[in-house]
Amino acid sequence: MTKIIRRLACATLVAVLAACGSAPVGPGFYRVERGDTVSKIARANRTSVQNIARWNNLTDPNAIEVDQVLRVAPPAGTAIASSSSSSSPSSGMGGGASSADTAPAVSGGAVKPATSISLIWPAQGAVIRGFDGKGSKGIDIGGTPGAQIVAAAAGSVVYAGNGLRGYGNLLIVKHNADYLTAYAHNRALLVKEGQSVTQGQPIAEMGDSDTNRVMLHFELRYKGSSIDPSRYLPSR
């Protein structure tokens, strides 16, 4: 049973963090292939570059990766920007927004996902690096060796190990069908794969595994795409 759980967890890890799997995607989604561009994907799905960028929280539409899963159809209740080639050249990102494009915007021109999640801070300490969606797909929180790390929300541990290069001792917690959080560079892991955790429960000790300083690298994933966790954390 342990081996089965580990195989399932590793499959989730690869699909969610490494984005190197080839499993089929559901309706309304597309897995990026070599040679693809957002413009090409938008044309194939009869939408605009702006819509693709908005639906996937892409701050830079040119920075997509092979095997990355993109939403190519609008989430429920989301207005669609026009994909007409007659848009003004100054409208930006390959297509202008129509007057019906009234989805609530957040910084960077992105929109919040269709569903939300309530998080608490997983560790004390200052944010030493923010999210940019490219070089940093989460936030880094500084601290001291052994500092307590807690679950940002209730869920189930789907990975606990050090098999992903660049993350050190890593935990991944699945919260629901849409959201996962990842906790990297830990000194020690306090929970196991398959274990349920409650919000605020200690799950790890801060460390510097596979990095050059003591910190927690914290990621939030929505339907497999990295989003800025600071937008879902309470103000301090």
N, C-alpha and C positions, 0 to 999 in steps of 0.2 A: 504493500500500500504506500509506503514511504517513497519508493521509486516512482510509482505512478504520480503521486502528488508533485514530486520534483520535476518530472517530465512536463506536467501541465504547467507548473510555475515557470519553468524555463521557456516554454512556448509563449507564455504571456509576456515574459521579460523581453524576448526577442522582438515580438510584435509591437510592444509598447515603447520600449526604450531604444533598442538598436535599430528598429525599423528595417530589418533585413529578412523578414519572412516573405512568403509568396502566397499566403492563404487568400482565398477569394474575398472580396469586399462586398458589402451589402448594397442594395439599390440606393442611388443618390451619392455614392462614393466612388473614387477612382484611385488606383494605386499607380504612382508615378513610375514611368519606365525610362530607360536611358534615352536621351535625346529629346525628352519632353520639355516644354516650356509652359508657363501658366497661360500664355496667349494661345498656344496650340490646344491645350486642354479645354480652355474656355470656348474656342471655336467648335471643337468636337462635341461639346455639350450644350451648344447654343445659348451661351450665357456670356457674361463679360469678365474681364480680368478683375475688375473692381469687386464683382460679386464673389469670385473665388477667393480673393484676398480677405474680404470681410468675413465670409463664412468660416475661414480657417485661421483667422487672426494672424495673417501674414503681414509682417511689417515691411518685408522686402520680397515682392513677388518673384524676384529673380533667384531667390535663395531656397529653391525646393531641392529635395534629395530623392535619388532613386529609391523606390519602395515606400516612400512616404505616402500615407493615405490622405486624400483630400476630399472634402465635401464638394460636390459639383451640382447639387440641387439644394434649394433653399430650405432651412429648417422651418418647421411649422410656425406660421405667423410672421415670417420675415419677408419684407418687401424686396422686390427684385430690381436691381439697377438695369437700365437699358443696355443692350449689347449692340445697338445700331452703330454702323461704321460712320454715320453722319454726325457723331458727337463732336463737340468742339475740341480742337487740339489741346486746349488748356485745361480740359476736364481731368486729366491725369489717369494713370494706371490703365490705359487702354480702353476707356469708355466712360461716358458721363453718366451721372446718376439722374434718374427721372424725377419728376416732381413727387412721385409716389414713394420715393426712397426715403422713408422716415424712421427706419430702425434706430433705436437709441444707440448713440455712438459713445465710445470710450476713447481714452487717449490713444493716439496712433492710428485713428480712423477705423479701428476694429469694432466689432459688436460683441456683447456678452453672449455666451452660449445660450441655447434655448432653455436649458435648465440650470440651476445654480446649486451651490454647495456651501455649507457653513463650516468654516475652518477656524481653528485656534492656532496660535504660534506653536510650532513644534519644538522650539528651543529659545532660551533667553540669549541675548547678545545682539550686537549690531549687525545689520545687513552690510556685508563687505563687498558684495557684487550683486547687481540687479539682473533682471531678466532682459534679454534682447532677442530671444527666439533663434539665434544663430550660434554664436560662440558660447552663450549661456542660456540653456533651456530651463533654467530655474533660478533660484536665488541662493546665495551663500551667506550663512549666518556664522559669525565668528564666535569663539568661546574657548573654554579650557578643557584639557583632557579629562574625560569621564563625566562631563556635564550631561545632565539628563535630557534625553530627547523623548518626546511624547507623540502619540498619534494625533494628527491634526483633525481627524474625524474618525468616527467609528467605522469598522470594516473588517475585512479578512486578509490575513497575510498571504500573498500569493507567491512571494519570493523572499528568501533569506539566505544570502550567500555572498560570494565574492567572484562569481564567474563572468562578470561583465567588466572588461577593461576600462579603466578610467573612473570607476565608481567605488572601488574598494569594497569594504563590507557594506552590503546594500540590503535595504528592505523595500519591498513594494507592497502597498496596502490597497486593495480594491474596495471602494466604498459603495458603488452601485454599478449599473450597466454603463454609465457614462464616465465616471471619474475614478482615477487612481492617483495616489501620491507616492513619491519615491524619496528615500532618505539615504544619502550616500556618505562614504568616508568614515563610517562609525568605527570606534575602538572595539566595541562589543555589541552583539545583538542579543536582546533579552526575550525575543519571541521567536516562534518557529513557523514554518510554512503550514498553512491550514488553520492556524490559530485565529480566533476572533479577538478583536481588540476594541476597547471603548475609547471615546474621545478623551484625550488627556492621560491615557494610560502610558506609563513608561515603556518604551519599546527598544531603546538603544542607549549607548553611551557615546558621546562625541569623541571623535578621534581624527587621525590624519592618514588613514589607510588610502594608498594610491593618490596622494596629494602632498603638497609641500607645506601645509600649515593645518593647524587644528581648526575644523569647521564642520558645519552640516551643509551639504548641498541638497536643497529641497526642491522637488519638482511636482507640478500639478499637471496631469494629463486629462484632456477631455476628448473622448472618442479616439484616443491614440495620438492626438496632437498636443504638443506642449503649449500651455498658456501661462500667463503671468500670475503666479500664486499671490503676489502682493495685493492684487485687486480683490482677493477673496478673504484676506486676513484682516482682523480688526486693527484699528489704529492703536498705536501705543501711546 
